[in-house]
């Protein structure tokens, strides 16, 4: 596939034309850690384990050139070792091939700001793209090859946004490997009184699949009053798919004696499910953290369209995932932040599932982060997932669980 991002011109600007920069920013990010999954096959006993170590690192350089032109370049590498089996991490949604510890290009782009003194910006190259919470579009820190045009509409103060993403098809079971796929989008953002943000987007996915996808998304987020944030989004699927998906959430902040800054987080997210699984299934939405599953639940990693189903992977590709989240965060000691999150998950892949048959499971997570220095933190996590009706092995009646233990050290400089 012919790539339209301009790696060579960007690298030329960044490496041979330093005298053109009015400001240069150079930095690096490093994260190393370990993960242990127990009972990922949801058996009666927890004899099966999967334990491995990983590394993620990034190096970036950004600069502002003359005449309202800026450029950015970011390299990253990922690696795992000690891994035995299973699918606890995945980068299948990226057009970048995952190779242990091999530096790969995450971003390389040029941005033209206020072209010819008009309030229009053009970004060309491999770049980060995330809309809202990333339900429909999120590069997951891997970058998308894209063209993006943004501008402000005078008088009404609407920030218009349109982009085209190109990538190589990666599903050998559904699509050919010889044809690229793309995503077109057009939308706008409007902010009222600094605390009320409204966003409307229309997305169209194209691929070699005979089933086309498009989405219309309406989102509102902001702050009701000091210490209370809100978010709400409704999405209509179209093309060969159908259904209404939505989420609503609130986060409240306060200072409580002995608990420090305390937060309470509530969210309810619903993905639509339809006959033959043709409900809510965005291809470019948030699924990973660039290495392993990420989403609702540190273990389960659910999105509104799919989830990590353990080594069984039963119905892991179904739509109609419903999630209820109740979270509590606080800082009992200086530099120490803790989060407790409880999830209830079920799937309504209508009309196949209903009532108790729809129960996927529940999860309880504990996360602690200690800020060792201003730029270095030590992180611990524990996630316990209890599979219910859908994922339980037939004949097992007692409550079973699968666990995830993890640690990491991250630094930025």
C-alpha positions in Angstrom: 0.0 0.0 0.0 1.3 3.4 -0.9 1.7 5.5 2.3 0.9 9.1 2.1 2.6 10.2 5.4 5.8 12.1 4.8 8.5 10.3 6.9 11.5 11.3 4.8 10.7 15.1 4.6 9.9 15.2 8.3 13.1 13.4 9.3 15.0 15.8 7.0 13.5 18.8 8.8 14.2 17.4 12.2 17.7 16.3 11.7 19.3 18.7 9.2 17.4 22.0 9.7 17.8 22.7 13.4 18.5 26.3 12.7 14.9 26.7 11.5 13.5 25.8 14.9 12.3 28.5 17.3 11.6 25.9 20.0 12.7 22.3 20.3 11.3 19.7 22.9 13.1 16.4 23.4 12.0 13.7 25.8 11.8 10.1 26.7 9.4 7.7 28.5 10.3 4.3 30.0 8.1 1.7 31.6 9.1 -1.7 32.8 7.0 -4.2 34.7 5.6 -7.6 35.1 2.2 -9.3 34.9 0.8 -12.5 36.2 -2.5 -14.0 35.3 -3.9 -16.9 37.3 -6.7 -19.3 36.2 -7.2 -17.7 32.8 -9.0 -20.9 31.7 -11.6 -20.3 34.4 -11.1 -23.8 35.9 -12.2 -25.2 39.3 -8.6 -24.7 40.5 -6.1 -21.9 39.8 -3.3 -24.2 38.7 -2.9 -22.5 35.2 -0.9 -19.3 35.3 0.7 -17.0 32.7 3.5 -14.7 33.9 5.7 -12.5 31.9 7.7 -9.3 32.0 7.5 -6.4 29.6 9.1 -3.1 28.6 7.8 0.0 26.8 9.9 3.0 25.8 9.5 6.1 23.8 11.7 8.8 22.5 10.3 12.0 20.9 11.4 15.3 19.5 9.1 18.1 18.6 9.8 21.5 17.2 8.2 24.8 16.1 9.5 26.1 12.8 9.0 29.5 11.3 5.8 30.5 9.5 3.5 28.6 11.8 4.9 25.1 10.9 5.7 22.5 13.5 7.0 18.9 13.3 7.0 15.9 15.5 8.8 12.6 15.5 8.3 9.7 18.1 9.9 6.3 18.3 8.7 3.5 20.6 9.6 -0.1 21.3 7.8 -2.9 23.2 8.9 -6.2 24.4 7.8 -9.2 26.4 9.6 -12.2 27.7 8.8 -15.2 29.9 5.4 -15.5 28.2 4.1 -19.0 27.9 0.7 -19.0 26.1 -2.6 -17.1 25.8 -3.5 -13.8 24.3 -3.1 -11.3 27.2 -1.7 -8.7 24.9 -2.6 -7.7 21.4 -1.7 -5.0 18.8 -3.7 -6.4 16.0 -5.6 -3.2 15.5 -2.4 -1.3 14.6 -0.8 -1.3 11.2 2.5 -1.6 12.9 3.9 -5.1 13.2 4.7 -6.0 16.8 8.4 -7.1 17.0 10.1 -7.5 20.4 12.2 -4.5 21.4 12.5 -3.2 17.8 12.2 0.6 17.6 9.2 1.5 15.5 7.7 4.8 14.3 4.7 5.9 16.4 4.5 9.5 15.1 6.1 11.4 12.3 4.1 14.4 11.1 4.2 18.0 10.0 1.5 20.5 11.2 0.7 23.7 9.2 -1.0 26.2 11.5 -3.2 29.1 10.4 -2.6 28.5 6.7 -2.4 31.8 4.8 -3.6 33.5 8.0 -6.9 31.6 7.9 -8.0 29.8 11.1 -7.2 26.4 9.5 -4.6 23.8 10.5 -3.4 20.9 8.5 -1.6 17.8 10.0 0.0 15.3 7.6 1.7 12.1 8.6 1.5 9.4 11.3 -0.1 11.1 14.2 -2.2 10.5 17.4 -5.9 10.5 16.8 -8.5 10.2 19.6 -12.0 11.4 19.7 -13.7 11.8 23.1 -13.0 8.7 25.2 -11.8 6.9 22.1 -15.0 4.7 21.7 -15.0 5.1 17.9 -11.4 6.3 17.2 -8.3 5.9 19.4 -4.8 5.1 18.1 -4.0 3.6 21.6 -0.5 5.3 21.6 0.5 3.6 18.3 -0.3 6.3 15.8 -2.5 6.4 12.7 -1.4 7.3 9.1 -3.7 10.2 8.6 -4.5 13.5 7.0 -6.3 15.9 9.3 -7.8 19.4 8.7 -9.1 21.5 11.6 -10.4 25.0 11.6 -12.6 27.5 13.6 -15.9 28.7 12.1 -16.2 32.4 12.9 -19.1 33.9 14.7 -20.4 30.6 16.1 -17.0 29.6 17.5 -17.3 25.9 16.3 -14.1 24.0 15.9 -14.5 21.9 12.7 -12.5 18.7 12.3 -12.2 16.2 9.4 -9.6 13.5 8.9 -8.8 10.4 6.8 -7.0 7.4 8.3 -5.3 4.7 6.2 -4.0 1.4 7.3 -3.4 -2.2 6.2 -6.1 -4.8 6.8 -5.0 -7.2 9.6 -7.8 -9.7 9.9 -6.9 -12.9 7.9 -10.3 -14.4 8.7 -12.5 -11.6 7.4 -10.6 -9.4 5.0 -7.9 -9.8 2.4 -4.3 -8.8 3.2 -3.9 -7.1 -0.2 -6.2 -4.2 0.3 -6.0 -1.3 2.6 -8.8 0.0 4.7 -9.6 3.6 5.8 -11.8 5.7 8.0 -13.3 9.0 7.0 -14.7 11.4 9.6 -16.1 14.9 9.8 -17.3 16.7 13.0 -17.4 19.8 15.1 -16.8 20.9 18.7 -18.6 23.7 20.5 -17.8 25.0 24.0 -20.2 27.1 26.0 -19.1 29.1 29.1 -15.9 27.0 29.3 -17.7 24.2 31.2 -20.0 22.7 28.6 -18.5 21.0 25.6 -20.6 19.5 22.8 -19.2 17.3 20.0 -20.8 15.8 16.9 -19.0 13.4 14.5 -19.8 11.3 11.5 -17.6 8.3 10.8 -17.4 6.0 7.7 -15.3 2.8 7.6 -14.2 1.3 4.3 -12.6 -2.1 3.8 -12.8 -5.2 1.6 -15.6 -6.6 3.8 -19.0 -6.6 2.1 -20.4 -5.1 5.3 -19.9 -1.4 5.6 -19.9 0.6 8.8 -20.7 4.1 9.7 -21.4 5.9 13.0 -23.0 9.2 14.2 -21.8 10.3 17.6 -23.1 13.0 19.8 -21.1 13.8 23.0 -21.3 16.3 25.9 -18.8 16.6 28.6 -17.5 19.2 31.1 -18.2 20.4 34.6 -21.5 20.9 36.3 -20.0 22.9 39.1 -16.7 22.9 41.0 -15.7 19.4 41.7 -18.3 17.5 39.5 -17.4 16.4 36.0 -19.8 14.8 33.6 -19.7 12.9 30.3 -22.4 11.5 28.1 -22.3 10.1 24.5 -24.8 8.4 22.2 -23.8 6.6 19.0 -26.0 5.4 16.1 -24.5 2.6 14.0 -25.3 2.3 10.3 -24.3 0.7 7.1 -24.5 -3.1 7.5 -24.8 -2.6 11.3 -27.5 -1.1 13.5 -28.4 -0.1 17.0 -28.0 2.6 19.5 -25.0 2.6 22.0 -24.4 5.1 24.8 -22.6 5.9 28.0 -23.2 8.3 30.9 -20.7 9.1 33.7 -20.0 11.4 36.6 -16.9 12.0 38.6 -17.0 14.0 41.8 -13.9 15.4 43.7 -13.5 16.5 47.2 -10.9 16.9 50.0 -11.6 14.6 53.0 -9.6 14.5 56.2 -7.2 11.6 56.3 -8.1 10.6 52.8 -6.8 13.6 51.0 -8.2 14.4 47.5 -11.0 11.9 47.1 -12.9 11.0 43.9 -16.1 9.0 43.2 -16.5 7.7 39.7 -19.7 6.3 38.2 -20.2 5.2 34.6 -22.7 3.1 32.7 -21.8 2.1 29.1 -24.1 0.1 26.7 -23.0 -1.3 23.4 -25.9 -2.4 21.1 -26.2 -6.1 20.1 -28.2 -7.3 17.1 -28.9 -10.5 15.1 -25.8 -12.3 13.9 -23.6 -9.9 15.9 -24.1 -6.9 13.6 -24.5 -4.4 16.4 -21.9 -2.0 17.7 -18.4 -3.0 16.4 -16.1 0.0 15.7 -12.8 -1.1 14.1 -10.7 1.8 15.3 -11.9 2.2 18.8 -9.9 1.9 22.1 -9.0 -1.8 22.8 -5.4 -1.8 24.1 -2.7 0.3 25.8 -0.4 -0.5 22.9 0.7 -3.8 24.4 -2.2 -5.6 26.1 -6.0 -5.3 26.6 -7.2 -2.1 28.2 -10.7 -1.1 29.0 -13.3 -1.8 31.7 -11.5 -3.9 34.2 -7.7 -4.4 34.6 -8.2 -8.2 33.9 -11.3 -8.2 31.6 -10.4 -5.2 29.5 -13.9 -4.8 28.1 -14.9 -2.2 25.5 -18.5 -1.6 24.5 -18.1 -4.1 21.7 -15.8 -6.9 22.9 -13.8 -8.2 25.8 -10.9 -10.4 26.9 -12.4 -13.8 27.4 -9.5 -15.6 29.0 -8.0 -18.6 27.3 -11.5 -19.8 26.4 -12.3 -16.6 24.4 -16.0 -17.7 24.2 -18.1 -14.9 22.7 -15.1 -12.5 23.0 -16.0 -11.1 19.6 -19.7 -10.5 20.4 -21.3 -7.1 20.6 -23.7 -5.7 23.2 -21.4 -5.4 26.1 -22.9 -3.5 29.1 -20.7 -2.2 31.9 -21.5 -0.6 35.2 -18.5 1.0 37.0 -18.3 2.3 40.5 -14.9 3.7 41.5 -13.3 5.3 44.5 -9.9 7.1 44.5 -8.0 8.8 47.3 -4.6 9.9 48.5 -4.1 8.6 52.1 -0.4 9.7 52.2 1.7 12.2 50.4 2.7 11.0 46.9 0.5 7.9 47.2 -2.7 7.5 45.2 -5.0 4.6 45.4 -8.0 3.5 43.2 -10.7 0.9 43.9 -13.0 0.0 41.0 -15.9 -2.4 40.8 -17.4 -3.5 37.5 -20.5 -5.5 36.6 -20.5 -6.8 33.0 -23.0 -8.6 30.8 -23.7 -9.1 27.2 -27.0 -8.7 25.3 -26.1 -10.1 21.8 -29.8 -10.0 21.0 -31.8 -12.2 20.6 -29.3 -14.9 21.6 -29.0 -13.9 25.2 -31.4 -12.6 27.9 -31.8 -12.6 31.6 -29.2 -14.6 33.6 -27.8 -16.0 30.4 -26.3 -12.6 29.6 -24.1 -12.4 32.7 -20.4 -12.2 31.8 -19.0 -11.5 35.3 -17.9 -9.0 37.9 -14.5 -7.5 38.6 -12.8 -5.8 41.5 -9.6 -3.9 41.0 -7.1 -2.2 43.4 -4.4 0.1 42.0 -1.7 2.0 43.9 0.7 4.5 42.5 3.6 6.0 44.5 5.3 9.1 43.1 8.9 8.4 44.0 10.1 11.6 42.3 8.5 14.2 40.2 9.2 12.1 37.0 9.2 8.6 38.4 6.4 6.4 39.8 6.0 2.9 41.2 2.7 1.2 40.4 1.0 -1.9 41.7 -2.3 -3.5 40.7 -4.6 -6.4 41.6 -7.6 -7.4 39.6 -10.0 -10.2 40.5 -12.5 -11.2 37.8 -15.4 -13.7 38.6 -16.9 -15.2 35.5 -20.6 -15.8 35.5 -23.1 -17.6 33.3 -21.6 -17.1 29.8 -18.0 -17.8 30.6 -18.3 -20.5 33.3 -17.4 -24.0 32.3 -20.5 -26.2 32.1 -21.2 -28.1 35.3 -19.3 -25.7 37.6 -21.7 -24.2 40.1 -19.4 -22.8 42.7 -18.0 -19.3 42.4 -14.6 -19.2 40.6 -12.2 -16.3 39.9 -9.3 -15.3 37.6 -6.7 -12.9 38.9 -4.2 -10.4 37.6 -1.2 -9.1 39.5 1.0 -6.4 38.1 3.8 -4.0 38.9 5.5 -1.4 36.9 8.1 1.4 37.2 7.6 4.4 34.9 9.8 7.4 34.3 9.7 10.5 32.1 12.5 12.9 31.3 
